[in-house]
Amino acid sequence: MYARVLIATDGSRGAEAAIEYGRFFANRFGSAVEALYVVDTDLKSVVDSGSVETVFERSEKAGRHALSDLDERMSDVDVSSEVRRGKPYEQIVEHAFSRDADLIIVGTTGTTANHLGSTAERVVTLAHVPVLTVPTAETATNQRAVSRVDDIVLPLDGSDTAERAAEHALDLAEHFGSTIHALYVVDTTVYDLEDASRSIVGLLREAGERTVETVAETAESVQVSSTWRVARGRPAAEILARADAVDADLIVMGTRGQGGLSDRLLGSTTRRVLRDSEYPVLSLS
């Protein structure tokens, strides 16, 4: 399923969780690992021009040290390491493409109150392969040894990307023996359900039920355990509440919903889930 996994690291404590998940997935799928450290050349804007090269050389040295540590921690995995210069998100996406990676793993280190760093968001937005974003140890309260994936929350909205996410989640559930928890949220930020007629509310709920029941039937056909639920509310909040309720090991979701957004835009629900999630999120475009 994942012949080659790309792990992006910046040498920080925040990258440690991503490395552990990379090791776990590589061992479970027999994957080769590409480890990448990017020297951020945007530093040019804040560093005196005369010392830019010195700063870059020091960053490259730090990168080689970080990759050496990663290699030691993944001694049981085939690892190829590289230090690059450039904008981190561009280099991560390009490296994944050039090395034919099947999965990108990146930590969601942020400098603001939320958990999602700009690099992680841009990688999720632009990558041509699934991206696993892993909360840092500092931000995630749901810390456990990375040894299993028992419960997968699968948000659905009837879109093509959600359908692809469902297929991917079912493949993972077959591999890990997981339970799929399918969820459809009737979005109260779009539909003022308090003022809507009962017939409209009923139609929206019926559409959601058909969507999650289809996934449940497919899961049953491949002998994957599943539950399903239709909720009303703000999608991101309901998704995270469901993850809390089932003590999820993973959330698998499409990056864009039914709004017809450009392929270069990240759906607002996905962004909010990635920003606030204390669980790893596997995003598919």
BAZA-528605 format. One record per residue (C-alpha): residue number from 1; residue in three letters; chain; x, y negated, z. Coordinates in nm, 2 decimals, decimal comma. Layout:
seq	type	mol	x	y	z
NUM	ALA	A	X	Y	Z
...
! end
This chain:
seq	type	mol	x	y	z
1	MET	A	0,00	0,00	0,00
2	TYR	A	0,29	-0,23	0,09
3	ALA	A	0,60	-0,12	-0,09
4	ARG	A	0,78	-0,44	-0,02
5	VAL	A	0,72	-0,68	0,27
6	LEU	A	0,86	-1,04	0,29
7	ILE	A	0,92	-1,17	0,64
8	ALA	A	0,99	-1,55	0,67
9	THR	A	1,18	-1,65	0,97
10	ASP	A	1,32	-1,98	1,10
11	GLY	A	1,51	-1,83	1,39
12	SER	A	1,28	-1,97	1,65
13	ARG	A	1,10	-1,78	1,93
14	GLY	A	0,78	-1,84	1,73
15	ALA	A	0,91	-1,61	1,45
16	GLU	A	0,96	-1,32	1,69
17	ALA	A	0,60	-1,20	1,67
18	ALA	A	0,61	-1,21	1,29
19	ILE	A	0,92	-1,00	1,29
20	GLU	A	0,76	-0,74	1,52
21	TYR	A	0,46	-0,72	1,29
22	GLY	A	0,69	-0,69	0,99
23	ARG	A	0,87	-0,40	1,16
24	PHE	A	0,54	-0,23	1,25
25	PHE	A	0,40	-0,26	0,90
26	ALA	A	0,72	-0,16	0,73
27	ASN	A	0,75	0,16	0,95
28	ARG	A	0,38	0,25	0,90
29	PHE	A	0,39	0,20	0,52
30	GLY	A	0,75	0,30	0,45
31	SER	A	0,81	-0,05	0,31
32	ALA	A	1,13	-0,22	0,21
33	VAL	A	1,17	-0,56	0,38
34	GLU	A	1,28	-0,89	0,24
35	ALA	A	1,39	-1,13	0,51
36	LEU	A	1,41	-1,50	0,42
37	TYR	A	1,54	-1,81	0,60
38	VAL	A	1,49	-2,14	0,42
39	VAL	A	1,71	-2,45	0,49
40	ASP	A	1,46	-2,73	0,47
41	THR	A	1,59	-2,98	0,22
42	ASP	A	1,33	-3,24	0,32
43	LEU	A	1,58	-3,32	0,60
44	LYS	A	1,73	-3,55	0,34
45	SER	A	1,47	-3,81	0,43
46	VAL	A	1,58	-3,83	0,79
47	VAL	A	1,95	-3,76	0,77
48	ASP	A	2,22	-4,01	0,67
49	SER	A	2,33	-3,92	0,31
50	GLY	A	2,69	-3,88	0,42
51	SER	A	2,61	-3,60	0,66
52	VAL	A	2,34	-3,42	0,47
53	GLU	A	2,57	-3,15	0,34
54	THR	A	2,71	-3,09	0,69
55	VAL	A	2,36	-3,05	0,83
56	PHE	A	2,27	-2,81	0,55
57	GLU	A	2,58	-2,60	0,61
58	ARG	A	2,50	-2,58	0,98
59	SER	A	2,14	-2,48	0,90
60	GLU	A	2,27	-2,21	0,67
61	LYS	A	2,50	-2,08	0,94
62	ALA	A	2,20	-2,07	1,18
63	GLY	A	2,00	-1,89	0,91
64	ARG	A	2,27	-1,62	0,87
65	HIS	A	2,27	-1,57	1,25
66	ALA	A	1,89	-1,55	1,26
67	LEU	A	1,89	-1,29	0,97
68	SER	A	2,16	-1,09	1,14
69	ASP	A	1,95	-1,07	1,46
70	LEU	A	1,65	-0,97	1,25
71	ASP	A	1,85	-0,70	1,08
72	GLU	A	1,96	-0,56	1,42
73	ARG	A	1,61	-0,55	1,54
74	MET	A	1,50	-0,37	1,23
75	SER	A	1,78	-0,12	1,21
76	ASP	A	1,53	0,16	1,12
77	VAL	A	1,41	-0,03	0,81
78	ASP	A	1,57	-0,11	0,48
79	VAL	A	1,63	-0,49	0,49
80	SER	A	1,76	-0,73	0,23
81	SER	A	1,83	-1,08	0,36
82	GLU	A	1,87	-1,42	0,19
83	VAL	A	1,92	-1,78	0,29
84	ARG	A	1,78	-2,04	0,05
85	ARG	A	1,76	-2,41	0,03
86	GLY	A	1,44	-2,60	-0,05
87	LYS	A	1,09	-2,66	0,08
88	PRO	A	1,01	-2,37	0,30
89	TYR	A	0,66	-2,29	0,16
90	GLU	A	0,78	-2,32	-0,20
91	GLN	A	1,08	-2,09	-0,14
92	ILE	A	0,87	-1,83	0,05
93	VAL	A	0,61	-1,81	-0,23
94	GLU	A	0,87	-1,80	-0,51
95	HIS	A	1,08	-1,54	-0,33
96	ALA	A	0,77	-1,32	-0,28
97	PHE	A	0,69	-1,35	-0,65
98	SER	A	1,05	-1,29	-0,77
99	ARG	A	1,10	-0,99	-0,54
100	ASP	A	0,76	-0,84	-0,62
101	ALA	A	0,65	-0,84	-0,25
102	ASP	A	0,31	-0,69	-0,17
103	LEU	A	0,27	-0,88	0,17
104	ILE	A	0,41	-1,20	0,32
105	ILE	A	0,44	-1,22	0,70
106	VAL	A	0,49	-1,56	0,87
107	GLY	A	0,44	-1,70	1,21
108	THR	A	0,19	-1,98	1,28
109	THR	A	0,43	-2,20	1,47
110	GLY	A	0,29	-2,55	1,49
111	THR	A	0,40	-2,88	1,65
112	THR	A	0,05	-3,01	1,72
113	ALA	A	-0,22	-2,89	1,95
114	ASN	A	-0,33	-2,63	1,70
115	HIS	A	-0,14	-2,31	1,62
116	LEU	A	-0,11	-2,34	1,24
117	GLY	A	0,21	-2,49	1,10
118	SER	A	0,20	-2,67	0,76
119	THR	A	0,44	-2,41	0,61
120	ALA	A	0,20	-2,12	0,70
121	GLU	A	-0,10	-2,30	0,57
122	ARG	A	0,06	-2,38	0,24
123	VAL	A	0,19	-2,02	0,20
124	VAL	A	-0,16	-1,89	0,26
125	THR	A	-0,30	-2,14	0,00
126	LEU	A	-0,05	-2,07	-0,27
127	ALA	A	0,06	-1,71	-0,24
128	HIS	A	-0,04	-1,45	-0,50
129	VAL	A	-0,03	-1,17	-0,24
130	PRO	A	-0,19	-1,11	0,10
131	VAL	A	-0,04	-1,32	0,38
132	LEU	A	-0,03	-1,20	0,74
133	THR	A	-0,02	-1,50	0,98
134	VAL	A	0,09	-1,41	1,33
135	PRO	A	0,03	-1,63	1,63
136	THR	A	0,34	-1,70	1,84
137	ALA	A	0,38	-1,55	2,18
138	GLU	A	0,34	-1,90	2,32
139	THR	A	-0,01	-1,95	2,16
140	ALA	A	-0,16	-1,61	2,16
141	THR	A	-0,32	-1,49	2,48
142	ASN	A	-0,41	-1,15	2,32
143	GLN	A	-0,06	-1,01	2,36
144	ARG	A	-0,01	-0,63	2,33
145	ALA	A	0,25	-0,40	2,20
146	VAL	A	0,23	-0,39	1,82
147	SER	A	0,16	-0,02	1,79
148	ARG	A	-0,19	0,02	1,65
149	VAL	A	-0,46	-0,15	1,45
150	ASP	A	-0,78	-0,01	1,60
151	ASP	A	-1,03	-0,29	1,54
152	ILE	A	-1,05	-0,51	1,23
153	VAL	A	-1,30	-0,80	1,20
154	LEU	A	-1,41	-0,86	0,85
155	PRO	A	-1,60	-1,19	0,78
156	LEU	A	-1,82	-1,18	0,47
157	ASP	A	-2,00	-1,44	0,27
158	GLY	A	-2,09	-1,28	-0,06
159	SER	A	-1,79	-1,44	-0,24
160	ASP	A	-1,54	-1,26	-0,47
161	THR	A	-1,26	-1,33	-0,23
162	ALA	A	-1,45	-1,18	0,06
163	GLU	A	-1,52	-0,88	-0,15
164	ARG	A	-1,15	-0,83	-0,22
165	ALA	A	-1,08	-0,88	0,15
166	ALA	A	-1,34	-0,60	0,22
167	GLU	A	-1,17	-0,36	-0,02
168	HIS	A	-0,83	-0,44	0,14
169	ALA	A	-0,97	-0,40	0,50
170	LEU	A	-1,12	-0,07	0,41
171	ASP	A	-0,79	0,06	0,28
172	LEU	A	-0,62	-0,06	0,60
173	ALA	A	-0,89	0,11	0,81
174	GLU	A	-0,84	0,44	0,63
175	HIS	A	-0,47	0,42	0,69
176	PHE	A	-0,48	0,32	1,05
177	GLY	A	-0,81	0,50	1,15
178	SER	A	-0,95	0,16	1,24
179	THR	A	-1,31	0,05	1,30
180	ILE	A	-1,44	-0,22	1,07
181	HIS	A	-1,65	-0,49	1,23
182	ALA	A	-1,83	-0,66	0,94
183	LEU	A	-1,97	-1,01	1,01
184	TYR	A	-2,19	-1,24	0,81
185	VAL	A	-2,25	-1,59	0,94
186	VAL	A	-2,55	-1,80	0,83
187	ASP	A	-2,37	-2,14	0,83
188	THR	A	-2,57	-2,39	1,04
189	THR	A	-2,34	-2,67	0,92
190	VAL	A	-2,49	-2,63	0,58
191	TYR	A	-2,85	-2,52	0,66
192	ASP	A	-3,04	-2,71	0,93
193	LEU	A	-3,21	-2,40	1,05
194	GLU	A	-3,41	-2,57	1,32
195	ASP	A	-3,60	-2,76	1,05
196	ALA	A	-3,60	-2,49	0,78
197	SER	A	-3,90	-2,29	0,71
198	ARG	A	-3,91	-1,93	0,84
199	SER	A	-3,91	-1,80	0,48
200	ILE	A	-3,57	-1,98	0,41
201	VAL	A	-3,42	-1,85	0,73
202	GLY	A	-3,55	-1,50	0,65
203	LEU	A	-3,40	-1,51	0,30
204	LEU	A	-3,06	-1,62	0,43
205	ARG	A	-3,06	-1,35	0,69
206	GLU	A	-3,17	-1,08	0,44
207	ALA	A	-2,88	-1,18	0,21
208	GLY	A	-2,64	-1,14	0,50
209	GLU	A	-2,78	-0,81	0,60
210	ARG	A	-2,75	-0,67	0,25
211	THR	A	-2,39	-0,79	0,23
212	VAL	A	-2,28	-0,63	0,56
213	GLU	A	-2,48	-0,31	0,50
214	THR	A	-2,31	-0,26	0,17
215	VAL	A	-1,97	-0,27	0,34
216	ALA	A	-2,10	-0,03	0,61
217	GLU	A	-2,22	0,21	0,35
218	THR	A	-1,89	0,20	0,17
219	ALA	A	-1,71	0,25	0,50
220	GLU	A	-1,92	0,56	0,57
221	SER	A	-1,85	0,70	0,23
222	VAL	A	-1,47	0,70	0,31
223	GLN	A	-1,52	0,81	0,67
224	VAL	A	-1,43	0,48	0,82
225	SER	A	-1,61	0,38	1,14
226	SER	A	-1,79	0,04	1,12
227	THR	A	-2,03	-0,20	1,29
228	TRP	A	-2,21	-0,49	1,14
229	ARG	A	-2,36	-0,81	1,26
230	VAL	A	-2,54	-1,12	1,11
231	ALA	A	-2,50	-1,43	1,32
232	ARG	A	-2,61	-1,80	1,29
233	GLY	A	-2,37	-2,08	1,37
234	ARG	A	-2,04	-2,23	1,27
235	PRO	A	-1,86	-1,96	1,07
236	ALA	A	-1,51	-2,01	1,22
237	ALA	A	-1,64	-2,01	1,58
238	GLU	A	-1,85	-1,70	1,52
239	ILE	A	-1,56	-1,52	1,36
240	LEU	A	-1,33	-1,59	1,66
241	ALA	A	-1,61	-1,50	1,90
242	ARG	A	-1,66	-1,17	1,73
243	ALA	A	-1,28	-1,10	1,74
244	ASP	A	-1,29	-1,17	2,12
245	ALA	A	-1,60	-0,95	2,17
246	VAL	A	-1,43	-0,64	2,00
247	ASP	A	-1,08	-0,72	2,12
248	ALA	A	-0,97	-0,73	1,76
249	ASP	A	-0,62	-0,62	1,64
250	LEU	A	-0,66	-0,80	1,31
251	ILE	A	-0,89	-1,04	1,11
252	VAL	A	-0,90	-0,98	0,74
253	MET	A	-1,07	-1,25	0,53
254	GLY	A	-1,08	-1,42	0,19
255	THR	A	-0,92	-1,77	0,17
256	ARG	A	-1,21	-1,93	-0,01
257	GLY	A	-1,58	-1,89	0,01
258	GLN	A	-1,88	-1,96	-0,20
259	GLY	A	-1,82	-2,33	-0,24
260	GLY	A	-1,64	-2,30	-0,57
261	LEU	A	-1,33	-2,46	-0,44
262	SER	A	-1,02	-2,49	-0,66
263	ASP	A	-0,77	-2,21	-0,64
264	ARG	A	-0,53	-2,46	-0,49
265	LEU	A	-0,75	-2,54	-0,19
266	LEU	A	-0,78	-2,35	0,13
267	GLY	A	-1,14	-2,29	0,25
268	SER	A	-1,23	-2,49	0,56
269	THR	A	-1,35	-2,18	0,74
270	THR	A	-1,02	-2,00	0,67
271	ARG	A	-0,82	-2,30	0,78
272	ARG	A	-1,01	-2,32	1,11
273	VAL	A	-0,97	-1,95	1,18
274	LEU	A	-0,60	-1,96	1,10
275	ARG	A	-0,56	-2,27	1,32
276	ASP	A	-0,74	-2,14	1,62
277	SER	A	-0,70	-1,77	1,61
278	GLU	A	-0,51	-1,58	1,88
279	TYR	A	-0,52	-1,27	1,66
280	PRO	A	-0,32	-1,19	1,35
281	VAL	A	-0,51	-1,29	1,03
282	LEU	A	-0,46	-1,12	0,70
283	SER	A	-0,57	-1,37	0,42
284	LEU	A	-0,64	-1,27	0,06
285	SER	A	-0,71	-1,51	-0,23
! end
